[in-house]
Amino acid sequence: MEIGIGLWILLAIAVGLLASHEFGRSGVVWFFLALFFAPLAGLLLFVLPARRPCPFCAEFNRLSAVAC
């Protein structure tokens, strides 16, 4: 568990450094945004159902759908 938290913080630091060096944004603000929103994005990816577009009508269907 400690490795996951350490990796999470390390990636948030990387986002802050990238924002400040490459895009001229505030690294501290982007660090805290990445630190706060990363678990929310992961939770949304876990909770939201997976969908794919239908090749015929372009509507989004569940992955388990057989027909449109």
N, CA, C and O atoms as a CHARMM CRD file, in Angstrom:
* protein
*
  272
    1    1 MET  N      0.81500  -1.18400   0.00000 PROA 1      0.00000
    2    1 MET  CA     0.00000   0.00000   0.00000 PROA 1      0.00000
    3    1 MET  C      0.86400   1.25500   0.00000 PROA 1      0.00000
    4    1 MET  O      0.52100   2.24900  -0.64000 PROA 1      0.00000
    5    2 GLU  N      1.97700   1.21100   0.71300 PROA 2      0.00000
    6    2 GLU  CA     2.86300   2.36300   0.76600 PROA 2      0.00000
    7    2 GLU  C      3.47200   2.65600  -0.59500 PROA 2      0.00000
    8    2 GLU  O      3.74000   3.81100  -0.92700 PROA 2      0.00000
    9    3 ILE  N      3.69300   1.60100  -1.38700 PROA 3      0.00000
   10    3 ILE  CA     4.26300   1.79200  -2.72300 PROA 3      0.00000
   11    3 ILE  C      3.26000   2.52000  -3.60800 PROA 3      0.00000
   12    3 ILE  O      3.63900   3.39700  -4.38300 PROA 3      0.00000
   13    4 GLY  N      1.99600   2.16600  -3.49800 PROA 4      0.00000
   14    4 GLY  CA     0.96000   2.82000  -4.29100 PROA 4      0.00000
   15    4 GLY  C      0.81500   4.29300  -3.94900 PROA 4      0.00000
   16    4 GLY  O      0.67600   5.12900  -4.84200 PROA 4      0.00000
   17    5 ILE  N      0.84500   4.61500  -2.66300 PROA 5      0.00000
   18    5 ILE  CA     0.74300   6.01200  -2.24400 PROA 5      0.00000
   19    5 ILE  C      1.97600   6.78500  -2.68400 PROA 5      0.00000
   20    5 ILE  O      1.87100   7.92800  -3.13000 PROA 5      0.00000
   21    6 GLY  N      3.13700   6.16700  -2.56000 PROA 6      0.00000
   22    6 GLY  CA     4.37100   6.82300  -3.00700 PROA 6      0.00000
   23    6 GLY  C      4.37200   7.07200  -4.50100 PROA 6      0.00000
   24    6 GLY  O      4.79700   8.13300  -4.95900 PROA 6      0.00000
   25    7 LEU  N      3.90000   6.10300  -5.25700 PROA 7      0.00000
   26    7 LEU  CA     3.81500   6.26600  -6.71100 PROA 7      0.00000
   27    7 LEU  C      2.80800   7.34100  -7.07600 PROA 7      0.00000
   28    7 LEU  O      3.04100   8.12200  -7.99800 PROA 7      0.00000
   29    8 TRP  N      1.69800   7.38900  -6.36800 PROA 8      0.00000
   30    8 TRP  CA     0.67000   8.40300  -6.59500 PROA 8      0.00000
   31    8 TRP  C      1.25100   9.80100  -6.37000 PROA 8      0.00000
   32    8 TRP  O      1.03600  10.69600  -7.18800 PROA 8      0.00000
   33    9 ILE  N      1.97300   9.99300  -5.28800 PROA 9      0.00000
   34    9 ILE  CA     2.58300  11.28800  -4.99600 PROA 9      0.00000
   35    9 ILE  C      3.66900  11.61000  -6.01400 PROA 9      0.00000
   36    9 ILE  O      3.79800  12.75900  -6.43600 PROA 9      0.00000
   37   10 LEU  N      4.44700  10.61600  -6.41200 PROA 10     0.00000
   38   10 LEU  CA     5.49500  10.82800  -7.40700 PROA 10     0.00000
   39   10 LEU  C      4.91100  11.26100  -8.74800 PROA 10     0.00000
   40   10 LEU  O      5.45600  12.15200  -9.40000 PROA 10     0.00000
   41   11 LEU  N      3.82100  10.64900  -9.16300 PROA 11     0.00000
   42   11 LEU  CA     3.17600  11.04800 -10.40500 PROA 11     0.00000
   43   11 LEU  C      2.56200  12.44000 -10.30800 PROA 11     0.00000
   44   11 LEU  O      2.56700  13.18400 -11.28900 PROA 11     0.00000
   45   12 ALA  N      2.03400  12.80300  -9.14300 PROA 12     0.00000
   46   12 ALA  CA     1.51100  14.15600  -8.94900 PROA 12     0.00000
   47   12 ALA  C      2.63400  15.18000  -9.03100 PROA 12     0.00000
   48   12 ALA  O      2.43700  16.27100  -9.56600 PROA 12     0.00000
   49   13 ILE  N      3.80500  14.84500  -8.51200 PROA 13     0.00000
   50   13 ILE  CA     4.97800  15.73300  -8.62600 PROA 13     0.00000
   51   13 ILE  C      5.37800  15.86900 -10.08800 PROA 13     0.00000
   52   13 ILE  O      5.71500  16.96200 -10.54100 PROA 13     0.00000
   53   14 ALA  N      5.34300  14.76200 -10.83100 PROA 14     0.00000
   54   14 ALA  CA     5.68900  14.80900 -12.24900 PROA 14     0.00000
   55   14 ALA  C      4.72200  15.70000 -13.02100 PROA 14     0.00000
   56   14 ALA  O      5.14100  16.43400 -13.91600 PROA 14     0.00000
   57   15 VAL  N      3.44300  15.64600 -12.68900 PROA 15     0.00000
   58   15 VAL  CA     2.45800  16.52100 -13.33700 PROA 15     0.00000
   59   15 VAL  C      2.76500  17.98100 -13.01700 PROA 15     0.00000
   60   15 VAL  O      2.70100  18.83200 -13.90400 PROA 15     0.00000
   61   16 GLY  N      3.09000  18.27600 -11.78500 PROA 16     0.00000
   62   16 GLY  CA     3.43000  19.64600 -11.39500 PROA 16     0.00000
   63   16 GLY  C      4.66600  20.16000 -12.11100 PROA 16     0.00000
   64   16 GLY  O      4.69800  21.30400 -12.56400 PROA 16     0.00000
   65   17 LEU  N      5.68800  19.31000 -12.21300 PROA 17     0.00000
   66   17 LEU  CA     6.90500  19.71900 -12.92400 PROA 17     0.00000
   67   17 LEU  C      6.64500  19.91100 -14.41200 PROA 17     0.00000
   68   17 LEU  O      7.13800  20.86900 -15.00700 PROA 17     0.00000
   69   18 LEU  N      5.89600  19.03100 -15.00600 PROA 18     0.00000
   70   18 LEU  CA     5.56600  19.15900 -16.41800 PROA 18     0.00000
   71   18 LEU  C      4.75700  20.42600 -16.68300 PROA 18     0.00000
   72   18 LEU  O      4.99700  21.12800 -17.66600 PROA 18     0.00000
   73   19 ALA  N      3.80400  20.71300 -15.81000 PROA 19     0.00000
   74   19 ALA  CA     2.98500  21.91300 -15.98000 PROA 19     0.00000
   75   19 ALA  C      3.82100  23.17900 -15.87500 PROA 19     0.00000
   76   19 ALA  O      3.59400  24.13500 -16.61700 PROA 19     0.00000
   77   20 SER  N      4.78100  23.19400 -14.96600 PROA 20     0.00000
   78   20 SER  CA     5.57300  24.40800 -14.79300 PROA 20     0.00000
   79   20 SER  C      6.63900  24.57200 -15.86100 PROA 20     0.00000
   80   20 SER  O      6.86700  25.68800 -16.32800 PROA 20     0.00000
   81   21 HSD  N      7.29700  23.49400 -16.26100 PROA 21     0.00000
   82   21 HSD  CA     8.39900  23.61200 -17.21700 PROA 21     0.00000
   83   21 HSD  C      7.92900  23.67300 -18.66300 PROA 21     0.00000
   84   21 HSD  O      8.46800  24.45300 -19.44800 PROA 21     0.00000
   85   22 GLU  N      6.95100  22.88100 -19.02700 PROA 22     0.00000
   86   22 GLU  CA     6.54400  22.79800 -20.43100 PROA 22     0.00000
   87   22 GLU  C      5.42900  23.77700 -20.80200 PROA 22     0.00000
   88   22 GLU  O      5.38100  24.26700 -21.93000 PROA 22     0.00000
   89   23 PHE  N      4.53500  24.06100 -19.85400 PROA 23     0.00000
   90   23 PHE  CA     3.36100  24.86400 -20.18800 PROA 23     0.00000
   91   23 PHE  C      3.32100  26.21100 -19.48600 PROA 23     0.00000
   92   23 PHE  O      2.41000  27.00200 -19.73000 PROA 23     0.00000
   93   24 GLY  N      4.28100  26.48800 -18.62600 PROA 24     0.00000
   94   24 GLY  CA     4.32900  27.77900 -17.95300 PROA 24     0.00000
   95   24 GLY  C      3.22400  27.98400 -16.92500 PROA 24     0.00000
   96   24 GLY  O      2.87100  29.12600 -16.62900 PROA 24     0.00000
   97   25 ARG  N      2.68000  26.93000 -16.38600 PROA 25     0.00000
   98   25 ARG  CA     1.61600  27.00700 -15.38500 PROA 25     0.00000
   99   25 ARG  C      2.22300  26.86600 -13.98900 PROA 25     0.00000
  100   25 ARG  O      3.40600  26.55900 -13.84700 PROA 25     0.00000
  101   26 SER  N      1.41700  27.09000 -12.97800 PROA 26     0.00000
  102   26 SER  CA     1.86200  26.95100 -11.60100 PROA 26     0.00000
  103   26 SER  C      2.00600  25.46700 -11.26300 PROA 26     0.00000
  104   26 SER  O      1.02900  24.71800 -11.27900 PROA 26     0.00000
  105   27 GLY  N      3.22800  25.05600 -10.95800 PROA 27     0.00000
  106   27 GLY  CA     3.47500  23.65400 -10.64600 PROA 27     0.00000
  107   27 GLY  C      2.81900  23.20500  -9.36200 PROA 27     0.00000
  108   27 GLY  O      2.37400  22.06100  -9.25700 PROA 27     0.00000
  109   28 VAL  N      2.75200  24.10000  -8.37100 PROA 28     0.00000
  110   28 VAL  CA     2.15800  23.74800  -7.08000 PROA 28     0.00000
  111   28 VAL  C      0.65500  23.50100  -7.23600 PROA 28     0.00000
  112   28 VAL  O      0.11700  22.54200  -6.68200 PROA 28     0.00000
  113   29 VAL  N     -0.00900  24.36600  -7.98700 PROA 29     0.00000
  114   29 VAL  CA    -1.45300  24.20100  -8.19000 PROA 29     0.00000
  115   29 VAL  C     -1.73200  22.90400  -8.92800 PROA 29     0.00000
  116   29 VAL  O     -2.64100  22.16400  -8.55100 PROA 29     0.00000
  117   30 TRP  N     -0.96500  22.61500  -9.97600 PROA 30     0.00000
  118   30 TRP  CA    -1.19000  21.39600 -10.74500 PROA 30     0.00000
  119   30 TRP  C     -0.82200  20.15300  -9.95000 PROA 30     0.00000
  120   30 TRP  O     -1.40900  19.09200 -10.15900 PROA 30     0.00000
  121   31 PHE  N      0.14500  20.26800  -9.03900 PROA 31     0.00000
  122   31 PHE  CA     0.47100  19.15500  -8.15300 PROA 31     0.00000
  123   31 PHE  C     -0.73800  18.80100  -7.29500 PROA 31     0.00000
  124   31 PHE  O     -1.11200  17.63200  -7.19800 PROA 31     0.00000
  125   32 PHE  N     -1.34800  19.80700  -6.67200 PROA 32     0.00000
  126   32 PHE  CA    -2.49600  19.53800  -5.80700 PROA 32     0.00000
  127   32 PHE  C     -3.71400  19.08800  -6.60300 PROA 32     0.00000
  128   32 PHE  O     -4.49200  18.26500  -6.12200 PROA 32     0.00000
  129   33 LEU  N     -3.89200  19.61500  -7.81800 PROA 33     0.00000
  130   33 LEU  CA    -4.98700  19.15100  -8.65700 PROA 33     0.00000
  131   33 LEU  C     -4.80900  17.67500  -9.00900 PROA 33     0.00000
  132   33 LEU  O     -5.76500  16.90200  -8.94000 PROA 33     0.00000
  133   34 ALA  N     -3.59500  17.28200  -9.38300 PROA 34     0.00000
  134   34 ALA  CA    -3.32500  15.88300  -9.71600 PROA 34     0.00000
  135   34 ALA  C     -3.45900  15.00200  -8.48200 PROA 34     0.00000
  136   34 ALA  O     -3.92900  13.86800  -8.57500 PROA 34     0.00000
  137   35 LEU  N     -3.05300  15.51000  -7.34400 PROA 35     0.00000
  138   35 LEU  CA    -3.14600  14.74500  -6.09600 PROA 35     0.00000
  139   35 LEU  C     -4.60400  14.51000  -5.70500 PROA 35     0.00000
  140   35 LEU  O     -4.94800  13.44400  -5.19400 PROA 35     0.00000
  141   36 PHE  N     -5.45500  15.50100  -5.94200 PROA 36     0.00000
  142   36 PHE  CA    -6.84600  15.40000  -5.54300 PROA 36     0.00000
  143   36 PHE  C     -7.70300  14.66800  -6.57100 PROA 36     0.00000
  144   36 PHE  O     -8.52900  13.83300  -6.20200 PROA 36     0.00000
  145   37 PHE  N     -7.51800  14.96800  -7.85200 PROA 37     0.00000
  146   37 PHE  CA    -8.40900  14.43100  -8.86800 PROA 37     0.00000
  147   37 PHE  C     -8.02300  13.05000  -9.37800 PROA 37     0.00000
  148   37 PHE  O     -8.85300  12.40000 -10.01300 PROA 37     0.00000
  149   38 ALA  N     -6.83100  12.57600  -9.13900 PROA 38     0.00000
  150   38 ALA  CA    -6.43700  11.24600  -9.59700 PROA 38     0.00000
  151   38 ALA  C     -7.30500  10.14600  -8.98800 PROA 38     0.00000
  152   38 ALA  O     -7.72900   9.25400  -9.72300 PROA 38     0.00000
  153   39 PRO  N     -7.59200  10.16100  -7.68400 PROA 39     0.00000
  154   39 PRO  CA    -8.47100   9.11100  -7.15000 PROA 39     0.00000
  155   39 PRO  C     -9.90000   9.23600  -7.68100 PROA 39     0.00000
  156   39 PRO  O    -10.57800   8.22600  -7.87000 PROA 39     0.00000
  157   40 LEU  N    -10.35900  10.45700  -7.92000 PROA 40     0.00000
  158   40 LEU  CA   -11.71100  10.63200  -8.44900 PROA 40     0.00000
  159   40 LEU  C    -11.81300  10.08800  -9.86800 PROA 40     0.00000
  160   40 LEU  O    -12.81700   9.47200 -10.22500 PROA 40     0.00000
  161   41 ALA  N    -10.78500  10.31000 -10.67700 PROA 41     0.00000
  162   41 ALA  CA   -10.78400   9.78900 -12.04100 PROA 41     0.00000
  163   41 ALA  C    -10.74400   8.25800 -12.01700 PROA 41     0.00000
  164   41 ALA  O    -11.43800   7.60700 -12.79800 PROA 41     0.00000
  165   42 GLY  N     -9.95100   7.69400 -11.14100 PROA 42     0.00000
  166   42 GLY  CA    -9.89400   6.24200 -11.01800 PROA 42     0.00000
  167   42 GLY  C    -11.22800   5.65900 -10.56500 PROA 42     0.00000
  168   42 GLY  O    -11.64800   4.60900 -11.05000 PROA 42     0.00000
  169   43 LEU  N    -11.88800   6.33700  -9.64300 PROA 43     0.00000
  170   43 LEU  CA   -13.18900   5.88300  -9.17900 PROA 43     0.00000
  171   43 LEU  C    -14.21500   5.95600 -10.30500 PROA 43     0.00000
  172   43 LEU  O    -15.02200   5.03900 -10.45800 PROA 43     0.00000
  173   44 LEU  N    -14.19900   7.01200 -11.08500 PROA 44     0.00000
  174   44 LEU  CA   -15.12100   7.12800 -12.21000 PROA 44     0.00000
  175   44 LEU  C    -14.87600   6.03600 -13.24200 PROA 44     0.00000
  176   44 LEU  O    -15.82900   5.47100 -13.77900 PROA 44     0.00000
  177   45 LEU  N    -13.62500   5.73500 -13.52400 PROA 45     0.00000
  178   45 LEU  CA   -13.32000   4.67500 -14.47300 PROA 45     0.00000
  179   45 LEU  C    -13.78500   3.31600 -13.96100 PROA 45     0.00000
  180   45 LEU  O    -14.17000   2.45200 -14.74800 PROA 45     0.00000
  181   46 PHE  N    -13.75100   3.13000 -12.65900 PROA 46     0.00000
  182   46 PHE  CA   -14.19300   1.87600 -12.06900 PROA 46     0.00000
  183   46 PHE  C    -15.71800   1.76500 -12.04700 PROA 46     0.00000
  184   46 PHE  O    -16.26800   0.68400 -12.26100 PROA 46     0.00000
  185   47 VAL  N    -16.39300   2.87100 -11.79000 PROA 47     0.00000
  186   47 VAL  CA   -17.84300   2.86000 -11.61000 PROA 47     0.00000
  187   47 VAL  C    -18.59700   2.93500 -12.93600 PROA 47     0.00000
  188   47 VAL  O    -19.60800   2.25400 -13.10700 PROA 47     0.00000
  189   48 LEU  N    -18.12400   3.74400 -13.86700 PROA 48     0.00000
  190   48 LEU  CA   -18.83100   3.92400 -15.12900 PROA 48     0.00000
  191   48 LEU  C    -18.73700   2.66700 -15.98400 PROA 48     0.00000
  192   48 LEU  O    -17.68100   2.03900 -16.05400 PROA 48     0.00000
  193   49 PRO  N    -19.82800   2.30000 -16.62900 PROA 49     0.00000
  194   49 PRO  CA   -19.78300   1.09800 -17.47600 PROA 49     0.00000
  195   49 PRO  C    -18.95600   1.35200 -18.74000 PROA 49     0.00000
  196   49 PRO  O    -18.93000   2.46100 -19.27300 PROA 49     0.00000
  197   50 ALA  N    -18.29400   0.31500 -19.19400 PROA 50     0.00000
  198   50 ALA  CA   -17.48600   0.42200 -20.41400 PROA 50     0.00000
  199   50 ALA  C    -18.40500   0.38500 -21.62200 PROA 50     0.00000
  200   50 ALA  O    -19.31900  -0.43700 -21.69100 PROA 50     0.00000
  201   51 ARG  N    -18.16300   1.27500 -22.57100 PROA 51     0.00000
  202   51 ARG  CA   -18.99000   1.35900 -23.77700 PROA 51     0.00000
  203   51 ARG  C    -18.09000   1.47700 -24.99300 PROA 51     0.00000
  204   51 ARG  O    -16.94100   1.91200 -24.90500 PROA 51     0.00000
  205   52 ARG  N    -18.64500   1.07500 -26.13900 PROA 52     0.00000
  206   52 ARG  CA   -17.92300   1.20400 -27.40100 PROA 52     0.00000
  207   52 ARG  C    -18.91000   1.66900 -28.46800 PROA 52     0.00000
  208   52 ARG  O    -20.10100   1.37000 -28.37400 PROA 52     0.00000
  209   53 PRO  N    -18.43900   2.38800 -29.47000 PROA 53     0.00000
  210   53 PRO  CA   -19.35700   2.84500 -30.51700 PROA 53     0.00000
  211   53 PRO  C    -19.71100   1.70400 -31.47000 PROA 53     0.00000
  212   53 PRO  O    -18.87300   0.86300 -31.79400 PROA 53     0.00000
  213   54 CYS  N    -20.96000   1.69500 -31.90800 PROA 54     0.00000
  214   54 CYS  CA   -21.42600   0.71400 -32.88800 PROA 54     0.00000
  215   54 CYS  C    -20.83500   1.08400 -34.25300 PROA 54     0.00000
  216   54 CYS  O    -20.86300   2.25600 -34.62800 PROA 54     0.00000
  217   55 PRO  N    -20.30600   0.12300 -34.99400 PROA 55     0.00000
  218   55 PRO  CA   -19.72100   0.45500 -36.30300 PROA 55     0.00000
  219   55 PRO  C    -20.75700   0.85700 -37.34500 PROA 55     0.00000
  220   55 PRO  O    -20.39300   1.40400 -38.38600 PROA 55     0.00000
  221   56 PHE  N    -22.04400   0.60000 -37.09100 PROA 56     0.00000
  222   56 PHE  CA   -23.07700   0.90500 -38.07600 PROA 56     0.00000
  223   56 PHE  C    -23.79000   2.22500 -37.79700 PROA 56     0.00000
  224   56 PHE  O    -23.99700   3.02200 -38.71200 PROA 56     0.00000
  225   57 CYS  N    -24.16900   2.46200 -36.53400 PROA 57     0.00000
  226   57 CYS  CA   -24.95400   3.66600 -36.23300 PROA 57     0.00000
  227   57 CYS  C    -24.19800   4.67800 -35.37000 PROA 57     0.00000
  228   57 CYS  O    -24.70200   5.78000 -35.15300 PROA 57     0.00000
  229   58 ALA  N    -23.02300   4.34400 -34.87700 PROA 58     0.00000
  230   58 ALA  CA   -22.15600   5.20900 -34.06200 PROA 58     0.00000
  231   58 ALA  C    -22.72700   5.50800 -32.67700 PROA 58     0.00000
  232   58 ALA  O    -22.22900   6.40500 -31.99600 PROA 58     0.00000
  233   59 GLU  N    -23.75500   4.78600 -32.24300 PROA 59     0.00000
  234   59 GLU  CA   -24.25800   4.91500 -30.88000 PROA 59     0.00000
  235   59 GLU  C    -23.35500   4.11600 -29.94000 PROA 59     0.00000
  236   59 GLU  O    -22.78900   3.09600 -30.33500 PROA 59     0.00000
  237   60 PHE  N    -23.22400   4.58000 -28.70000 PROA 60     0.00000
  238   60 PHE  CA   -22.40400   3.87100 -27.74500 PROA 60     0.00000
  239   60 PHE  C    -23.18300   2.73900 -27.09700 PROA 60     0.00000
  240   60 PHE  O    -24.28100   2.95500 -26.58300 PROA 60     0.00000
  241   61 ASN  N    -22.62700   1.53900 -27.11700 PROA 61     0.00000
  242   61 ASN  CA   -23.23900   0.35300 -26.54400 PROA 61     0.00000
  243   61 ASN  C    -22.31200  -0.23400 -25.49600 PROA 61     0.00000
  244   61 ASN  O    -21.11400   0.04900 -25.48600 PROA 61     0.00000
  245   62 ARG  N    -22.86700  -1.04800 -24.61900 PROA 62     0.00000
  246   62 ARG  CA   -22.04200  -1.75800 -23.63400 PROA 62     0.00000
  247   62 ARG  C    -21.15200  -2.76600 -24.35900 PROA 62     0.00000
  248   62 ARG  O    -21.48000  -3.21100 -25.45900 PROA 62     0.00000
  249   63 LEU  N    -20.03200  -3.12300 -23.74200 PROA 63     0.00000
  250   63 LEU  CA   -19.12500  -4.07800 -24.36300 PROA 63     0.00000
  251   63 LEU  C    -19.76400  -5.44000 -24.53300 PROA 63     0.00000
  252   63 LEU  O    -19.39200  -6.18200 -25.44200 PROA 63     0.00000
  253   64 SER  N    -20.71100  -5.78800 -23.68600 PROA 64     0.00000
  254   64 SER  CA   -21.34400  -7.10000 -23.76800 PROA 64     0.00000
  255   64 SER  C    -22.49300  -7.15000 -24.77000 PROA 64     0.00000
  256   64 SER  O    -23.07300  -8.21600 -24.97100 PROA 64     0.00000
  257   65 ALA  N    -22.83600  -6.03700 -25.40100 PROA 65     0.00000
  258   65 ALA  CA   -23.95400  -6.00800 -26.35100 PROA 65     0.00000
  259   65 ALA  C    -23.61600  -6.80300 -27.59900 PROA 65     0.00000
  260   65 ALA  O    -22.50700  -6.70800 -28.12600 PROA 65     0.00000
  261   66 VAL  N    -24.57900  -7.59000 -28.07000 PROA 66     0.00000
  262   66 VAL  CA   -24.40600  -8.39600 -29.27300 PROA 66     0.00000
  263   66 VAL  C    -24.92400  -7.63600 -30.49500 PROA 66     0.00000
  264   66 VAL  O    -24.32100  -7.69200 -31.56700 PROA 66     0.00000
  265   67 ALA  N    -26.02800  -6.93600 -30.33300 PROA 67     0.00000
  266   67 ALA  CA   -26.62900  -6.18000 -31.42800 PROA 67     0.00000
  267   67 ALA  C    -26.84700  -4.74500 -30.99200 PROA 67     0.00000
  268   67 ALA  O    -26.86100  -4.43800 -29.80000 PROA 67     0.00000
  269   68 CYS  N    -27.01600  -3.87700 -31.96500 PROA 68     0.00000
  270   68 CYS  CA   -27.22800  -2.45800 -31.69600 PROA 68     0.00000
  271   68 CYS  C    -28.61800  -2.22100 -31.13800 PROA 68     0.00000
  272   68 CYS  O    -28.98100  -1.08000 -30.84900 PROA 68     0.00000
